[in-house]
Amino acid sequence: MAKEIKFVFFGSSRFSEFVLEELEKAGFSPIKKVTSAKEDLPRIPADFYIVASFGKIIPKEILDIPKYGSLNVHPSLLPKLRGPSPIQNLILGHGEPGVTITRMDEQMDHGPIVAQEKAEISPWPDHYTLVEEKFARAGGKLLVKVLNSEIKETPQDHREASFTKMVRKVDGLLNLDDPAEINLRKVLAYSTWPEAYFFHKRENGKEIRVIVKDAKIENSKLKILSVIPAGKREMDWTSFLRGNA
């Protein structure tokens, strides 16, 4: 049976929904859920505030309200890949999959580590939506362990920190001359947004923007499986080539 813990949950994404599902499956239910970064931030007495992909920096005066502080679930092995896009960067090959629980301070992903473990994500890499859920559930399960045990913390080695940036639309642009693995990882990492794309030149010289929905590596080359041409519905690659010579 779960400990009696009063907490407020802050989360505004699919990632946060899966984290909360894992908490509730283990018997932990929030006294309040804050699901939009546009809401006024509550100042409710509680044991913890728990944050998972909230989309807004929470001021220190709010983080310090709960009796035992505020905890954050982050999908990387901190101090690596701080910031807003750790999952995309991991899919791109920039680090080892894992999740970290921190006690939050006023800086992003900067506070001391309460718990951390590598995440076994299989298959790896995979489309963003599938990987996001697996990271979130791994983070939720790790958070359950934290809440059921005595909390200890270790300062991060800030000298080892690396940082991610907000994903931009241009990040999804493919260079089809790049190695196949680079392009496949882009297709997977950006499959939710902004989606991987390239510009296809027809024989008449006109260019159209083509989103790559799925691909694989075959004989060391990128094999495109399905696409969405500008203004069209999703289709397989062979059908696209037949109509876009």
C-alpha positions as CSV (number, residue, x, y, z in Angstrom):
1,M,0.0,0.0,0.0
2,A,1.3,3.5,-1.0
3,K,2.3,5.9,1.7
4,E,-0.1,8.8,2.4
5,I,1.5,11.6,0.5
6,K,-0.1,14.9,-0.3
7,F,1.2,16.3,-3.6
8,V,0.3,18.7,-6.3
9,F,1.1,17.5,-9.9
10,F,2.2,19.9,-12.6
11,G,2.2,18.5,-16.2
12,S,1.0,19.7,-19.5
13,S,1.9,17.1,-22.1
14,R,1.5,13.4,-23.0
15,F,4.7,12.7,-21.2
16,S,3.2,14.0,-17.9
17,E,0.0,12.0,-18.5
18,F,1.9,8.8,-18.5
19,V,4.0,9.7,-15.5
20,L,0.8,10.4,-13.6
21,E,-0.8,7.1,-14.7
22,E,2.2,5.3,-13.2
23,L,1.8,7.2,-9.9
24,E,-1.9,6.5,-9.7
25,K,-1.5,2.8,-10.5
26,A,0.8,2.7,-7.5
27,G,-1.8,4.4,-5.3
28,F,-0.5,8.0,-5.4
29,S,-3.2,10.5,-6.4
30,P,-2.6,14.3,-6.4
31,I,-4.7,16.7,-4.3
32,K,-4.6,19.0,-7.4
33,K,-3.5,18.7,-11.0
34,V,-2.2,21.7,-12.9
35,T,-2.4,20.8,-16.6
36,S,-1.8,24.1,-18.3
37,A,1.2,26.5,-18.0
38,K,-1.3,29.3,-18.5
39,E,-3.1,28.6,-15.2
40,D,-2.3,30.5,-12.1
41,L,0.2,28.5,-10.1
42,P,-1.3,27.2,-6.8
43,R,0.1,27.9,-3.4
44,I,-1.3,24.8,-1.7
45,P,0.4,23.3,1.4
46,A,1.5,19.8,0.5
47,D,4.3,17.3,1.1
48,F,5.6,17.6,-2.5
49,Y,5.0,19.4,-5.7
50,I,5.8,17.0,-8.6
51,V,6.6,18.3,-12.0
52,A,6.8,16.4,-15.3
53,S,7.1,18.3,-18.6
54,F,5.2,21.3,-17.5
55,G,6.4,23.8,-20.1
56,K,6.9,26.7,-17.8
57,I,9.7,27.7,-15.3
58,I,8.2,27.6,-11.8
59,P,9.5,30.3,-9.5
60,K,11.5,29.4,-6.4
61,E,8.9,30.8,-4.1
62,I,6.4,28.3,-5.4
63,L,8.8,25.4,-5.5
64,D,9.7,26.0,-1.8
65,I,6.0,25.8,-0.6
66,P,5.8,22.0,-0.1
67,K,7.2,20.5,3.1
68,Y,9.7,18.3,1.4
69,G,10.3,20.4,-1.7
70,S,9.5,19.9,-5.4
71,L,10.5,16.9,-7.6
72,N,11.0,16.8,-11.3
73,V,10.9,13.8,-13.7
74,H,13.4,14.3,-16.6
75,P,14.0,11.9,-19.5
76,S,17.8,11.9,-19.6
77,L,20.7,11.0,-17.3
78,L,21.4,14.4,-15.9
79,P,23.5,16.5,-16.0
80,K,23.5,15.4,-19.7
81,L,20.8,16.8,-21.9
82,R,19.2,19.4,-19.7
83,G,16.4,21.5,-21.3
84,P,13.4,21.1,-23.5
85,S,14.2,18.4,-26.0
86,P,16.2,15.5,-24.4
87,I,14.1,12.7,-26.0
88,Q,14.7,14.0,-29.5
89,N,18.4,14.3,-28.8
90,L,18.6,10.8,-27.4
91,I,16.8,9.4,-30.5
92,L,19.4,11.3,-32.6
93,G,22.1,9.5,-30.8
94,H,23.3,12.1,-28.4
95,G,23.6,10.1,-25.2
96,E,22.4,7.0,-23.3
97,P,18.7,6.5,-22.6
98,G,17.8,7.1,-18.9
99,V,15.6,9.0,-16.5
100,T,16.4,11.2,-13.5
101,I,14.4,12.5,-10.6
102,T,15.7,15.8,-9.2
103,R,14.8,18.1,-6.3
104,M,14.0,21.3,-8.2
105,D,15.8,24.6,-7.7
106,E,15.3,27.9,-9.6
107,Q,17.4,26.8,-12.6
108,M,16.2,24.3,-15.3
109,D,17.2,20.7,-14.6
110,H,19.9,21.9,-12.2
111,G,18.9,20.7,-8.8
112,P,20.4,17.7,-6.9
113,I,19.7,14.2,-8.1
114,V,17.3,12.1,-6.0
115,A,17.3,9.0,-8.2
116,Q,18.5,8.0,-11.6
117,E,18.6,4.9,-13.8
118,K,19.2,3.8,-17.3
119,A,16.1,3.1,-19.4
120,E,15.8,-0.1,-21.4
121,I,13.9,1.2,-24.5
122,S,13.2,-1.5,-27.1
123,P,13.2,-1.3,-30.0
124,W,15.7,1.6,-30.1
125,P,15.6,4.1,-31.7
126,D,11.9,4.3,-32.5
127,H,9.3,6.9,-33.4
128,Y,9.0,9.8,-30.9
129,T,5.5,9.0,-29.6
130,L,6.4,5.5,-28.7
131,V,9.7,6.4,-27.1
132,E,8.1,9.3,-25.2
133,E,5.6,7.0,-23.5
134,K,8.3,4.5,-22.5
135,F,10.5,7.2,-21.0
136,A,7.5,8.6,-19.1
137,R,6.5,5.3,-17.7
138,A,10.1,4.5,-16.7
139,G,10.2,7.9,-15.0
140,G,6.9,7.4,-13.2
141,K,8.0,4.0,-11.9
142,L,11.2,5.5,-10.6
143,L,9.3,8.3,-8.9
144,V,7.1,5.7,-7.2
145,K,10.3,4.1,-5.7
146,V,11.4,7.6,-4.5
147,L,8.1,8.3,-2.8
148,N,8.1,4.9,-1.1
149,S,11.6,5.4,0.3
150,E,13.8,7.8,2.3
151,I,14.8,10.6,0.0
152,K,18.5,11.2,-0.4
153,E,20.1,13.6,-2.9
154,T,23.4,14.1,-4.7
155,P,24.5,17.4,-6.3
156,Q,24.9,17.3,-10.0
157,D,28.4,17.7,-11.5
158,H,27.6,20.9,-13.4
159,R,30.9,20.6,-15.3
160,E,29.5,17.6,-17.1
161,A,26.2,19.4,-18.1
162,S,25.1,19.5,-21.7
163,F,22.0,21.4,-23.0
164,T,19.2,20.9,-25.5
165,K,17.3,23.6,-27.4
166,M,13.8,24.0,-28.5
167,V,13.2,22.0,-31.7
168,R,12.7,24.2,-34.7
169,K,10.9,23.5,-38.0
170,V,14.2,23.6,-39.9
171,D,15.7,20.8,-37.7
172,G,13.5,18.3,-39.6
173,L,15.1,19.1,-43.0
174,L,16.8,16.0,-44.4
175,N,19.9,16.0,-46.7
176,L,19.4,12.7,-48.6
177,D,23.1,12.6,-49.2
178,D,23.8,12.2,-45.5
179,P,24.5,8.8,-44.0
180,A,21.3,6.6,-43.7
181,E,21.4,6.4,-40.0
182,I,21.5,10.2,-39.5
183,N,18.4,10.6,-41.7
184,L,16.6,7.7,-40.1
185,R,17.1,9.0,-36.7
186,K,15.8,12.4,-37.8
187,V,12.7,10.7,-39.2
188,L,12.1,9.0,-35.8
189,A,13.1,12.0,-33.6
190,Y,10.9,14.5,-35.4
191,S,8.0,12.2,-36.3
192,T,5.6,14.2,-34.1
193,W,6.9,17.7,-34.8
194,P,8.2,19.2,-37.0
195,E,8.4,16.0,-39.0
196,A,11.3,15.1,-41.2
197,Y,11.1,16.5,-44.8
198,F,13.0,17.2,-48.0
199,F,12.3,19.0,-51.2
200,H,11.7,16.8,-54.3
201,K,12.4,18.3,-57.7
202,R,10.2,17.1,-60.6
203,E,11.4,16.8,-64.1
204,N,9.6,20.1,-64.9
205,G,11.9,21.8,-62.4
206,K,9.2,22.4,-59.7
207,E,10.0,21.5,-56.2
208,I,7.5,20.1,-53.6
209,R,8.0,19.6,-49.9
210,V,7.7,16.0,-48.9
211,I,7.3,14.7,-45.3
212,V,8.8,11.3,-44.6
213,K,6.5,9.4,-42.3
214,D,8.3,6.1,-42.1
215,A,11.6,4.7,-43.3
216,K,14.2,2.0,-42.6
217,I,17.8,1.2,-43.4
218,E,18.2,-1.5,-46.1
219,N,21.6,-2.5,-47.5
220,S,23.2,0.5,-45.6
221,K,20.9,2.9,-47.4
222,L,17.8,4.9,-46.3
223,K,14.7,3.2,-47.7
224,I,11.7,5.6,-47.6
225,L,8.5,3.7,-46.9
226,S,5.8,6.4,-46.7
227,V,5.5,10.1,-47.3
228,I,3.1,13.0,-47.3
229,P,3.6,15.3,-50.3
230,A,2.5,18.9,-49.8
231,G,-1.3,19.1,-50.1
232,K,-1.7,15.4,-50.3
233,R,-2.5,12.4,-48.1
234,E,0.0,9.9,-46.8
235,M,1.1,7.4,-49.5
236,D,3.7,4.8,-50.0
237,W,7.0,5.8,-51.6
238,T,6.5,3.9,-54.8
239,S,3.1,5.5,-55.4
240,F,4.7,8.9,-54.8
241,L,7.4,8.3,-57.4
242,R,4.9,7.2,-60.0
243,G,3.1,10.5,-59.8
244,N,6.0,12.8,-59.3
245,A,8.5,12.1,-62.0
